[in-house]
Amino acid sequence: MIDDYEKYLDEDGYPTEEALDLIDNWDMDNIDGLFVFVKNLWWSPDWGWKEEVEESNGREVKIYSISTGGWSGNEELIRHLKKKELFWEMCLSSYRRGGHYKFDDRYWKYVR
């Protein structure tokens, strides 16, 4: 568990190379931890990050609706999530122009 997220942001609030490397090499057995990490680096999560839980086929599904707000630091985080191809294919449920993404873990639980 990471306690000090500030060290993963530079003086202007952008994710550091160390933070981006952590995302690139994240252990995907801990997808919840990945979302926690990225959320703690996200600019304006109170506006651009929403989490919900719903039930689907008797299972709990976590849904993450996130918006970049056009901020390049958030867009960089998205670029690094996208590099995780299996994660991207299994967890991205929708995208809207303007930097609006919706992820969920419903299929990830079946393959992991």
Phi, psi and omega per residue, in radians:
M1 nan 2.420 -3.125
I2 -1.682 2.272 -3.115
D3 -1.774 -0.501 -3.030
D4 -2.077 1.548 -3.124
Y5 -1.300 -0.396 -3.118
E6 -0.997 -0.572 -3.105
K7 -1.205 -0.220 3.127
Y8 -1.696 0.153 3.070
L9 -2.135 2.456 3.098
D10 -1.406 -3.075 -3.063
E11 -1.130 -0.319 3.100
D12 -1.729 0.066 3.108
G13 1.540 0.178 3.112
Y14 -1.555 2.588 3.103
P15 -1.112 2.422 3.127
T16 -1.381 2.913 3.059
E17 -1.045 -0.641 3.113
E18 -1.057 -0.744 3.119
A19 -1.114 -0.772 -3.125
L20 -1.155 -0.642 3.069
D21 -1.126 -0.679 3.101
L22 -1.073 -0.733 3.101
I23 -1.098 -0.810 -3.124
D24 -1.018 -0.580 -3.040
N25 -1.919 0.305 -3.076
W26 -1.089 2.425 3.052
D27 -1.266 1.945 -3.019
M28 -1.326 0.039 2.951
D29 -1.302 -0.156 -3.136
N30 -2.138 1.085 -3.112
I31 -1.142 -0.606 3.094
D32 -1.069 -0.722 3.114
G33 -1.112 -0.633 3.094
L34 -1.072 -0.807 3.128
F35 -1.124 -0.682 3.098
V36 -1.084 -0.789 -3.127
F37 -1.063 -0.887 -3.108
V38 -1.100 -0.722 3.130
K39 -1.042 -0.667 -3.134
N40 -1.262 -0.231 3.060
L41 -1.755 -0.176 -3.017
W42 -1.234 2.318 3.042
W43 -1.311 2.221 3.087
S44 1.043 0.957 -3.138
P45 -1.134 -0.429 3.113
D46 -1.131 -0.453 3.094
W47 -1.710 -0.749 -2.942
G48 -1.849 0.301 -3.117
W49 -2.503 2.145 3.126
K50 -2.322 2.363 3.114
E51 -2.113 2.413 3.107
E52 -2.393 2.792 3.028
V53 -2.218 2.319 3.058
E54 -2.360 2.902 3.110
E55 -1.797 2.385 3.112
S56 -2.452 2.073 -3.121
N57 0.934 0.716 3.099
G58 1.343 0.159 3.141
R59 -2.083 2.571 3.054
E60 -1.366 2.275 3.124
V61 -2.110 2.236 3.078
K62 -1.620 2.325 -3.117
I63 -2.111 2.266 -3.136
Y64 -2.070 2.013 3.075
S65 -1.859 2.004 -3.070
I66 -2.270 2.529 3.130
S67 -2.256 2.366 -3.086
T68 -1.309 -0.372 -3.072
G69 1.130 0.254 -3.125
G70 1.317 0.055 -3.090
W71 -1.407 2.216 -3.018
S72 -1.110 -0.492 3.070
G73 -1.128 -0.746 3.084
N74 -1.163 -0.683 3.130
E75 -1.141 -0.586 3.076
E76 -1.151 -0.706 3.080
L77 -1.064 -0.753 3.104
I78 -1.078 -0.751 3.125
R79 -0.997 -0.685 -3.125
H80 -1.321 -0.558 3.000
L81 -1.126 -0.698 -3.111
K82 -1.126 -0.497 3.105
K83 -1.150 -0.351 3.089
K84 -1.504 1.443 -2.904
E85 -1.008 -0.797 -3.130
L86 -1.127 -0.760 3.067
F87 -0.985 -0.858 -3.083
W88 -1.051 -0.798 -3.119
E89 -1.185 -0.618 -3.056
M90 -1.531 -0.496 -2.980
C91 -1.904 -0.434 3.108
L92 -1.264 2.046 -3.136
S93 -1.764 -0.430 3.056
S94 -2.867 2.767 3.075
Y95 -2.457 2.389 3.022
R96 -2.112 2.453 3.091
R97 -0.892 2.480 -3.123
G98 1.810 0.104 3.058
G99 1.517 0.583 3.134
H100 -1.897 2.098 -3.072
Y101 -2.159 2.556 3.050
K102 -2.277 2.183 3.124
F103 -2.085 2.648 2.937
D104 -2.592 2.867 -3.059
D105 -1.845 0.278 -3.044
R106 -1.063 -0.690 -3.119
Y107 -1.536 -0.494 -3.135
W108 -1.034 -0.673 -3.115
K109 -1.115 -0.466 -3.128
Y110 -1.373 -0.540 -3.066
V111 -1.659 -0.244 -3.072
R112 -1.726 nan nan
